[in-house]
Amino acid sequence: MAQLKDDCFAFGGDLMPLADALAQLQGRVAAVAKTEVVTLRQCLGRILAEDIVAGVNVPPHDNSAVDGFAVYFDDLDADADTRLPVGGRIAAGHPLDGPADRGHAYQIFTGAPMPVGDDGTQNSGPDTIFMEEDCSVDGDAVILPAGLKKGSNRRFKAEDVAAGATIITVGKRLRAQEIGLAASTGRAQLTVFKRLRVAVFSTGDEVRDPGHGREGGEAPDGCIYDANRYAIMALLEGLGADVTDLGILQDDVGVIAKALEAAQADHDLLVTSGGVSAGEEDHVRDAVASLGQIHFWRLAIKPGRPIALGHVGGHVGGQAGGQAGGQAGGEAGGTAFLGLPGNPVAAMVTFMIIGRPLVLLLSGATESGGQRYPVVAGFDYTKKKGRREWARVKLKINGEGLPVAMKHHSSGAGILTSMVDADGLIELPEDTETMKKGAMVDFLPFTEVTG
């Protein structure tokens, strides 16, 4: 069962700027997942639970960066071509048998170890490599052009990784790059955090599962198909979570409370969509409050202000402070809860901006934000001051080769096609009221927050 501080989500008071809320998350939410040892083939997308310290040097010896000829630089004529006899052949995995003779060139291939000198070390052996295409072979000799710098095309021992160096730190979400680096040091297994166990359900008497409509595919009168649950489950699985689908719960506080209570015992996070506003049919808030504690993040954002965070189960101690950063006492032995808005665009955007960092932090990651990139605004925009907003945009390249953000024609929180047609979001900060076409704005690609 997840163990979280009772004050993790205690953000009471007036509307809070997004940056303050994310800072609270970063400072207070810790990993709840246990660890396991897995093979490198199982590491993609997993979060590292140990520092990786290299046990070997990479490369383990000086070697050739090209196919060519290895020579002693001091044997070369500085002002004219040099003709040297070829004294041997060195391939990768097949070092030269014995020291290299002065006054000779040695054919060498990419990755092959540099030959040793008279004292048996590479430091005393040939030190410079000519690329094969720059040389001319003449019988048993090779003609080497003048002008090459000493040490050219030679790769040094430990040039990439030195034994004893920390090469990847705990909390890193592993990509192909990190997996390859670990493999280069001989590691076959890594200790990672176990996948976060997340239960997901939707609420609403009007919500129906796809495939459960009337003949012809239409939903029953007054009903809609559940897009939110499938989108959120896909986003969670993209983060490596182990997702349990709890389906759709009717608008009944008792039914919702029973489902939450049953799920919290063997999950690390519970995620809902819908039912967290203040309407008469929004029962999720009351259900969570009856089982644990809930704090509304009354965030100054658009879309998606109605988003709830809290705990289900466990002992609740203390009260949330009224100001941003207010403290609560005690420890909560319950399961974290995230309640997303009911409109599909709002549900997806708030998950990308708030839910994703929460999931990654609970999973043990140390990096949770998506990178923003400067682009040119291709439209005018007016917004309310004091509120952070995101507009769905598609990028086009202008005549100067710069990316230009073009706003989708519809900005409604329920227009899911606007997410499909967009490449990402432009983010407009709280102090912005008017953005003019041609201004530089921050662009958040969906590729940064959907996996």
RODO-2510 file (C-alpha; in nm, 4 decimals, decimal comma):
residues 451
     n   res          X          Y          Z
     1     m     0,0000     0,0000     0,0000
     2     a     0,1276     0,3487    -0,0834
     3     q     0,2622     0,5547     0,2030
     4     l     0,2258     0,9290     0,1454
     5     k     0,2498     1,2286     0,3724
     6     d    -0,0867     1,3594     0,4790
     7     d     0,0052     1,7086     0,3615
     8     c     0,1071     1,6089     0,0089
     9     f    -0,1952     1,7714    -0,1448
    10     a    -0,2812     2,0341     0,1120
    11     f    -0,3155     2,3363    -0,1098
    12     g    -0,6040     2,5332     0,0330
    13     g    -0,6964     2,8982    -0,0068
    14     d    -0,7499     3,0985    -0,3216
    15     l    -0,6665     2,9914    -0,6740
    16     m    -0,3065     2,8773    -0,6804
    17     p    -0,0633     2,9382    -0,9669
    18     l     0,0382     2,6176    -1,1420
    19     a     0,4091     2,6654    -1,0695
    20     d     0,3440     2,6733    -0,6941
    21     a     0,1338     2,3580    -0,7099
    22     l     0,3970     2,1689    -0,9097
    23     a     0,6649     2,2836    -0,6682
    24     q     0,4592     2,1383    -0,3836
    25     l     0,4378     1,8085    -0,5692
    26     q     0,8103     1,8009    -0,6377
    27     g     0,8939     1,8722    -0,2762
    28     r     0,6475     1,6423    -0,1013
    29     v     0,5647     1,3405    -0,3170
    30     a     0,8065     1,0491    -0,2927
    31     a     0,8296     0,7103    -0,4578
    32     v     0,5863     0,4525    -0,3222
    33     a     0,6796     0,1641    -0,5516
    34     k     0,9062    -0,1161    -0,4320
    35     t     1,2032    -0,2322    -0,6371
    36     e     1,2917    -0,5342    -0,8457
    37     v     1,5845    -0,6584    -1,0537
    38     v     1,5155    -0,6995    -1,4257
    39     t     1,7199    -0,7796    -1,7354
    40     l     1,8273    -0,5070    -1,9741
    41     r     1,5647    -0,6269    -2,2226
    42     q     1,2988    -0,5413    -1,9636
    43     c     1,4346    -0,1967    -1,8743
    44     l     1,2902     0,0271    -2,1461
    45     g     1,0734     0,2958    -1,9878
    46     r     1,1439     0,1730    -1,6346
    47     i     1,2718     0,4022    -1,3591
    48     l     1,6145     0,3282    -1,2177
    49     a     1,6229     0,2542    -0,8435
    50     e     2,0026     0,2499    -0,8020
    51     d     2,2983     0,4542    -0,9112
    52     i     2,4910     0,2681    -1,1793
    53     v     2,8648     0,2751    -1,1139
    54     a     3,0869     0,1533    -1,3960
    55     g     3,2975    -0,1459    -1,3017
    56     v     3,5120    -0,1244    -1,6154
    57     n     3,6621     0,1312    -1,8507
    58     v     3,4885     0,2016    -2,1810
    59     p     3,6646     0,1482    -2,4097
    60     p     3,8838    -0,0990    -2,2187
    61     h     4,1916    -0,0143    -2,4280
    62     d     4,3144     0,2392    -2,6824
    63     n     4,1682     0,1494    -3,0218
    64     s     4,1287     0,2685    -3,3775
    65     a     3,8450     0,5007    -3,4768
    66     v     3,8823     0,4140    -3,8489
    67     d     4,0002     0,1530    -4,0940
    68     g     4,3553     0,2462    -4,1888
    69     f     4,7210     0,2196    -4,0902
    70     a     4,8752     0,2660    -3,7445
    71     v     5,2245     0,4189    -3,7281
    72     y     5,4739     0,5823    -3,4956
    73     f     5,4358     0,9546    -3,5618
    74     d     5,8101     1,0071    -3,5208
    75     d     5,8722     0,7763    -3,8212
    76     l     5,6937     1,0171    -4,0564
    77     d     5,8497     1,2793    -4,2845
    78     a     5,6982     1,6126    -4,1826
    79     d     5,7244     1,7653    -4,5317
    80     a     5,6760     1,4779    -4,7778
    81     d     5,5029     1,1453    -4,8219
    82     t     5,6381     0,8591    -4,6152
    83     r     5,6800     0,5030    -4,7461
    84     l     5,6720     0,2311    -4,4803
    85     p     5,6595    -0,1486    -4,5030
    86     v     5,3385    -0,3080    -4,3717
    87     g     5,4376    -0,5056    -4,0654
    88     g     5,1085    -0,6788    -3,9831
    89     r     4,7309    -0,6765    -3,9678
    90     i     4,5183    -0,5931    -3,6592
    91     a     4,1433    -0,6660    -3,6532
    92     a     3,8909    -0,6040    -3,3759
    93     g     3,9215    -0,8814    -3,1200
    94     h     4,2584    -0,9885    -3,2597
    95     p     4,5461    -0,7870    -3,1090
    96     l     4,8884    -0,7858    -3,2698
    97     d     5,1021    -1,0751    -3,1455
    98     g     5,3946    -0,8943    -2,9836
    99     p     5,5181    -0,5347    -2,9938
   100     a     5,5040    -0,3203    -3,3065
   101     d     5,8385    -0,2518    -3,4757
   102     r     5,9569     0,1022    -3,5365
   103     g     5,9705     0,2036    -3,9009
   104     h     5,6649    -0,0072    -3,9934
   105     a     5,2956     0,0591    -4,0601
   106     y     5,0249    -0,1782    -3,9395
   107     q     4,6941    -0,2272    -4,1141
   108     i     4,4253    -0,1735    -3,8507
   109     f     4,0477    -0,1863    -3,8511
   110     t     3,7845     0,0146    -3,6620
   111     g     3,7663    -0,0899    -3,2964
   112     a     4,0864    -0,2923    -3,3099
   113     p     4,3260    -0,2404    -3,0157
   114     m     4,6285    -0,0197    -3,0706
   115     p     4,9475    -0,2301    -3,0752
   116     v     5,1912    -0,2121    -2,7871
   117     g     5,5528    -0,0961    -2,7920
   118     d     5,8734    -0,2427    -2,6617
   119     d     5,7693    -0,2126    -2,2950
   120     g     5,4428    -0,3989    -2,3560
   121     t     5,2149    -0,0937    -2,3138
   122     q     5,0068     0,0977    -2,5640
   123     n     5,1657     0,4219    -2,4463
   124     s     5,4926     0,3188    -2,6081
   125     g     5,3404     0,1788    -2,9277
   126     p     5,2149     0,3371    -3,2532
   127     d     5,0247     0,6551    -3,1760
   128     t     4,8736     0,7800    -3,5017
   129     i     4,6336     0,6283    -3,7562
   130     f     4,5933     0,7227    -4,1221
   131     m     4,2551     0,6642    -4,2816
   132     e     4,2674     0,3915    -4,5438
   133     e     4,1311     0,6168    -4,8196
   134     d     4,4143     0,8667    -4,7671
   135     c     4,6847     0,6046    -4,8224
   136     s     4,8241     0,4223    -5,1266
   137     v     4,9272     0,0591    -5,0996
   138     d     5,2320    -0,0316    -5,3084
   139     g     5,3063    -0,4015    -5,2857
   140     d     5,4162    -0,4793    -4,9287
   141     a     5,4422    -0,1095    -4,8421
   142     v     5,2052     0,1824    -4,7885
   143     i     5,2549     0,5469    -4,8872
   144     l     5,1380     0,7920    -4,6208
   145     p     5,0697     1,1607    -4,6995
   146     a     5,2291     1,4417    -4,4994
   147     g     5,0356     1,6738    -4,2694
   148     l     4,8481     1,4409    -4,0337
   149     k     4,8468     1,5450    -3,6661
   150     k     4,9990     1,3215    -3,4025
   151     g     4,7355     1,1041    -3,2324
   152     s     4,4818     1,1319    -3,5150
   153     n     4,2037     0,8703    -3,5277
   154     r     4,3104     0,7096    -3,2004
   155     r     4,0495     0,6468    -2,9302
   156     f     4,1771     0,6281    -2,5750
   157     k     4,1066     0,3866    -2,2934
   158     a     3,8224     0,5145    -2,0677
   159     e     3,7496     0,7939    -2,3171
   160     d     3,3767     0,7296    -2,2752
   161     v     3,3502     0,5855    -1,9229
   162     a     3,6064     0,5538    -1,6463
   163     a     3,5811     0,2631    -1,4036
   164     g     3,4318     0,3823    -1,0752
   165     a     3,2318     0,6666    -1,2323
   166     t     2,8573     0,7004    -1,1705
   167     i     2,7134     0,6891    -1,5197
   168     i     2,3353     0,6878    -1,4516
   169     t     2,1672     0,8103    -1,1347
   170     v     1,8667     0,6803    -0,9437
   171     g     1,5339     0,8151    -1,0653
   172     k     1,6274     0,8222    -1,4332
   173     r     1,3624     0,6936    -1,6716
   174     l     1,5518     0,4543    -1,8916
   175     r     1,5692     0,5069    -2,2658
   176     a     1,7598     0,3124    -2,5292
   177     q     2,0592     0,5399    -2,4634
   178     e     2,0850     0,4535    -2,0935
   179     i     2,0291     0,0838    -2,1589
   180     g     2,3071     0,0829    -2,4165
   181     l     2,5414     0,2663    -2,1782
   182     a     2,4726     0,0165    -1,9002
   183     a     2,5371    -0,2709    -2,1415
   184     s     2,8694    -0,1148    -2,2473
   185     t     2,9937    -0,1559    -1,8891
   186     g     2,8924    -0,5214    -1,8755
   187     r     2,5719    -0,4813    -1,6725
   188     a     2,3134    -0,7462    -1,7643
   189     q     2,0558    -0,6550    -1,4963
   190     l     1,9443    -0,3360    -1,3251
   191     t     1,7436    -0,2556    -1,0138
   192     v     1,4326    -0,0582    -1,1074
   193     f     1,1167     0,0536    -0,9334
   194     k     0,8216    -0,1768    -0,9812
   195     r     0,5486    -0,0493    -1,2081
   196     l     0,3050     0,1843    -1,0339
   197     r    -0,0278     0,0088    -0,9763
   198     v    -0,3065     0,2401    -1,0894
   199     a    -0,6821     0,1801    -1,0835
   200     v    -0,8931     0,3862    -1,3242
   201     f    -1,2659     0,4370    -1,3466
   202     s    -1,5183     0,6816    -1,4846
   203     t    -1,8401     0,7985    -1,3264
   204     g    -2,1726     0,9043    -1,4696
   205     d    -2,5102     0,7488    -1,5409
   206     e    -2,4855     0,8923    -1,8920
   207     v    -2,1515     0,7258    -1,9724
   208     r    -2,1400     0,4039    -2,1744
   209     d    -1,8573     0,1763    -2,2824
   210     p    -1,7775     0,1732    -2,6565
   211     g    -1,9460    -0,1214    -2,8223
   212     h    -2,2468    -0,1110    -2,5887
   213     g    -2,4719     0,1154    -2,7902
   214     r    -2,7795     0,0703    -2,9997
   215     e    -2,7918    -0,0842    -3,3423
   216     g    -2,5909     0,1325    -3,5789
   217     g    -2,3488     0,2332    -3,3059
   218     e    -2,5413     0,5191    -3,1462
   219     a    -2,5340     0,5558    -2,7699
   220     p    -2,8701     0,5346    -2,5908
   221     d    -3,0686     0,8574    -2,5679
   222     g    -2,9000     1,1089    -2,3426
   223     c    -2,5811     0,9028    -2,3178
   224     i    -2,2237     0,9316    -2,4434
   225     y    -1,9405     0,6894    -2,4964
   226     d    -1,6563     0,6893    -2,2458
   227     a    -1,3555     0,8521    -2,4153
   228     n    -1,1864     0,9709    -2,0962
   229     r    -1,1169     0,6346    -1,9382
   230     y    -0,9519     0,4926    -2,2491
   231     a    -0,7442     0,8045    -2,3104
   232     i    -0,6247     0,8215    -1,9493
   233     m    -0,5442     0,4497    -1,9370
   234     a    -0,3380     0,4918    -2,2545
   235     l    -0,1490     0,7859    -2,1027
   236     l    -0,0818     0,5871    -1,7854
   237     e     0,0405     0,2834    -1,9750
   238     g     0,2668     0,5125    -2,1765
   239     l     0,4297     0,6005    -1,8440
   240     g     0,4854     0,2347    -1,7637
   241     a     0,2035     0,2006    -1,5090
   242     d     0,0277    -0,1294    -1,4442
   243     v    -0,3352    -0,0240    -1,5034
   244     t    -0,6525    -0,1847    -1,3703
   245     d    -0,9710    -0,0888    -1,5533
   246     l    -1,2573    -0,0541    -1,3013
   247     g    -1,5079     0,0459    -1,5672
   248     i    -1,7896     0,2971    -1,5219
   249     l    -1,9565     0,3594    -1,1869
   250     q    -2,3059     0,4982    -1,1517
   251     d    -2,3715     0,8348    -0,9891
   252     d    -2,4153     0,6970    -0,6398
   253     v    -2,1884     0,7948    -0,3527
   254     g    -2,2213     0,4526    -0,1882
   255     v    -2,1295     0,2639    -0,5062
   256     i    -1,8320     0,4925    -0,5712
   257     a    -1,7099     0,4691    -0,2111
   258     k    -1,7312     0,0895    -0,2162
   259     a    -1,5303     0,0702    -0,5401
   260     l    -1,2654     0,3098    -0,4103
   261     e    -1,2313     0,1241    -0,0820
   262     a    -1,1921    -0,2101    -0,2577
   263     a    -0,9320    -0,0735    -0,5007
   264     q    -0,7160     0,1185    -0,2548
   265     a    -0,5865    -0,1905    -0,0765
   266     d    -0,3788    -0,3150    -0,3697
   267     h    -0,3124    -0,0033    -0,5781
   268     d    -0,0722     0,2893    -0,5444
   269     l    -0,2932     0,5463    -0,7178
   270     l    -0,6638     0,5799    -0,7951
   271     v    -0,7667     0,7904    -1,0944
   272     t    -1,1180     0,9015    -1,1838
   273     s    -1,2663     1,1324    -1,4447
   274     g    -1,5811     1,3305    -1,3789
   275     g    -1,7708     1,3797    -1,0579
   276     v    -1,5298     1,6130    -0,8787
   277     s    -1,7063     1,9455    -0,9312
   278     a    -1,9627     2,0930    -0,6921
   279     g    -2,2820     1,9832    -0,8685
   280     e    -2,5557     1,7726    -0,7101
   281     e    -2,4572     1,4714    -0,9210
   282     d    -2,0828     1,5032    -0,8563
   283     h    -2,0415     1,2326    -0,5906
   284     v    -1,6733     1,1455    -0,6129
   285     r    -1,5682     1,4203    -0,3742
   286     d    -1,8026     1,2973    -0,1017
   287     a    -1,7016     0,9351    -0,1584
   288     v    -1,3315     1,0125    -0,1208
   289     a    -1,3914     1,2361     0,1808
   290     s    -1,5843     0,9555     0,3507
   291     l    -1,2871     0,7206     0,3161
   292     g    -0,9918     0,9485     0,3700
   293     q    -0,9214     1,3081     0,2806
   294     i    -0,9486     1,5247    -0,0264
   295     h    -0,8027     1,8657    -0,1079
   296     f    -0,9130     2,0560    -0,4154
   297     w    -0,6409     2,2126    -0,6180
   298     r    -0,8280     2,5294    -0,7013
   299     l    -0,5796     2,6060    -0,9759
   300     a    -0,5867     2,9152    -1,1910
   301     i    -0,5743     2,7190    -1,5169
   302     k    -0,7758     2,6645    -1,8347
   303     p    -0,8836     2,4066    -1,9288
   304     g    -0,9312     2,1867    -1,6233
   305     r    -0,9802     2,3788    -1,3014
   306     p    -1,1911     2,1065    -1,1317
   307     i    -0,9145     1,8625    -1,0395
   308     a    -0,8941     1,6869    -0,7031
   309     l    -0,6058     1,5262    -0,5172
   310     g    -0,6173     1,3346    -0,1928
   311     h    -0,5959     0,9972    -0,0174
   312     v    -0,8268     0,7030     0,0208
   313     g    -0,7854     0,4953     0,3364
   314     g    -0,5304     0,5242     0,6134
   315     h    -0,5115     0,7550     0,9123
   316     v    -0,5595     1,1226     0,8418
   317     g    -0,3888     1,3632     1,0824
   318     g    -0,3958     1,7414     1,0934
   319     q    -0,5668     1,9989     0,8802
   320     a    -0,4471     2,1632     0,5631
   321     g    -0,3144     2,5153     0,5929
   322     g    -0,5135     2,7938     0,4348
   323     q    -0,2239     2,9353     0,2370
   324     a    -0,0080     2,7843    -0,0349
   325     g     0,2449     2,5601     0,1305
   326     g     0,0356     2,5193     0,4483
   327     q     0,1443     2,2204     0,6534
   328     a    -0,0545     1,9280     0,7855
   329     g     0,0635     1,6911     1,0547
   330     g     0,0732     1,3143     1,0707
   331     e     0,1219     1,0373     0,8175
   332     a    -0,1370     0,8873     0,5867
   333     g    -0,1188     0,5144     0,5179
   334     g    -0,3611     0,5337     0,2280
   335     t    -0,3591     0,5366    -0,1480
   336     a    -0,3138     0,8531    -0,3510
   337     f    -0,6202     0,9774    -0,5387
   338     l    -0,6392     1,1911    -0,8543
   339     g    -0,9750     1,3169    -0,9779
   340     l    -0,9686     1,4568    -1,3312
   341     p    -1,2301     1,6800    -1,4968
   342     g    -1,5123     1,5252    -1,6959
   343     n    -1,4604     1,7063    -2,0268
   344     p    -1,2243     1,4961    -2,2406
   345     v    -0,9837     1,7736    -2,3448
   346     a    -0,9657     1,9033    -1,9879
   347     a    -0,9077     1,5500    -1,8580
   348     m    -0,6194     1,4886    -2,0978
   349     v    -0,4548     1,8302    -2,0566
   350     t    -0,4684     1,8243    -1,6773
   351     f    -0,3277     1,4733    -1,6754
   352     m    -0,0404     1,5823    -1,9004
   353     i     0,0370     1,8881    -1,6882
   354     i    -0,0410     1,7638    -1,3344
   355     g    -0,1197     1,3918    -1,3390
   356     r     0,1925     1,2938    -1,5300
   357     p     0,4339     1,4547    -1,2789
   358     l     0,2382     1,2924    -0,9955
   359     v     0,2618     0,9476    -1,1551
   360     l     0,6323     0,9822    -1,2289
   361     l     0,7171     1,1057    -0,8797
   362     l     0,5197     0,8240    -0,7188
   363     s     0,7019     0,5862    -0,9540
   364     g     1,0439     0,7038    -0,8360
   365     a     1,1404     0,9385    -1,1189
   366     t     1,3394     1,2538    -1,0493
   367     e     1,2474     1,4227    -1,3788
   368     s     0,8774     1,4853    -1,4268
   369     g     0,8276     1,7929    -1,6444
   370     g     0,7901     1,8175    -2,0221
   371     q     1,0322     2,0382    -2,2174
   372     r     0,8891     2,3550    -2,3742
   373     y     1,0259     2,4977    -2,6999
   374     p     1,0037     2,8543    -2,8376
   375     v     0,7909     2,8915    -3,1515
   376     v     0,6281     3,1785    -3,3379
   377     a     0,2595     3,2467    -3,2632
   378     g     0,0508     3,2364    -3,5794
   379     f    -0,2550     3,4016    -3,4240
   380     d    -0,3730     3,6675    -3,1796
   381     y    -0,5014     3,5553    -2,8404
   382     t    -0,6657     3,7250    -2,5428
   383     k    -0,6978     3,5635    -2,2015
   384     k    -0,7799     3,6411    -1,8404
   385     k    -0,4856     3,7728    -1,6398
   386     g    -0,3836     3,5597    -1,3426
   387     r    -0,4725     3,2315    -1,5135
   388     r    -0,2430     2,9965    -1,7041
   389     e    -0,3943     2,8702    -2,0281
   390     w    -0,3107     2,6159    -2,2951
   391     a    -0,4225     2,6399    -2,6557
   392     r    -0,4156     2,3451    -2,8938
   393     v    -0,1960     2,4147    -3,1963
   394     k    -0,0476     2,2586    -3,5059
   395     l     0,2987     2,3585    -3,6225
   396     k     0,3754     2,4860    -3,9717
   397     i     0,7089     2,6050    -4,1078
   398     n     0,7151     2,9635    -4,2374
   399     g     0,9229     3,1078    -4,5193
   400     e     1,2126     3,1715    -4,2831
   401     g     1,2239     2,8068    -4,1773
   402     l     1,0795     2,8755    -3,8301
   403     p     0,7998     2,6724    -3,6671
   404     v     0,4737     2,8664    -3,6383
   405     a     0,1926     2,7601    -3,4037
   406     m    -0,1508     2,7683    -3,5662
   407     k    -0,4447     2,7514    -3,3275
   408     h    -0,7155     2,4923    -3,3767
   409     h    -1,0424     2,6497    -3,4837
   410     s    -1,2291     2,5072    -3,1848
   411     s    -1,1193     2,5613    -2,8248
   412     g    -1,3992     2,3839    -2,6378
   413     a    -1,3012     2,1505    -2,3537
   414     g    -1,5151     1,8768    -2,5068
   415     i    -1,3759     1,8899    -2,8633
   416     l    -1,1535     1,5825    -2,8692
   417     t    -1,0825     1,6198    -3,2421
   418     s    -0,8832     1,9305    -3,1527
   419     m    -0,6367     1,7077    -2,9657
   420     v    -0,6081     1,4700    -3,2612
   421     d    -0,5459     1,7534    -3,5068
   422     a    -0,2888     1,9285    -3,2842
   423     d     0,0834     1,8702    -3,2409
   424     g     0,0814     2,0069    -2,8873
   425     l    -0,0055     2,3028    -2,6668
   426     i     0,1153     2,6582    -2,6399
   427     e     0,1400     2,7696    -2,2794
   428     l     0,0389     3,1224    -2,1863
   429     p     0,1535     3,2314    -1,8375
   430     e    -0,0536     3,4035    -1,5725
   431     d     0,0762     3,7552    -1,6421
   432     t    -0,0176     3,7444    -2,0114
   433     e    -0,3423     3,9119    -2,1178
   434     t    -0,2837     3,9619    -2,4890
   435     m    -0,0623     3,7679    -2,7251
   436     k    -0,0016     3,9100    -3,0703
   437     k     0,0630     3,7160    -3,3871
   438     g     0,4373     3,6914    -3,4447
   439     a     0,5277     3,6780    -3,0748
   440     m     0,7506     3,4008    -2,9421
   441     v     0,5573     3,1561    -2,7235
   442     d     0,6300     2,8336    -2,5342
   443     f     0,5256     2,5165    -2,7159
   444     l     0,4744     2,1851    -2,5343
   445     p     0,4765     1,8962    -2,7858
   446     f     0,2455     1,6057    -2,7115
   447     t     0,5505     1,3834    -2,7605
   448     e     0,6918     1,5317    -2,4364
   449     v     0,3886     1,4393    -2,2248
   450     t     0,2354     1,1260    -2,3758
   451     g     0,5027     0,8732    -2,2913
***
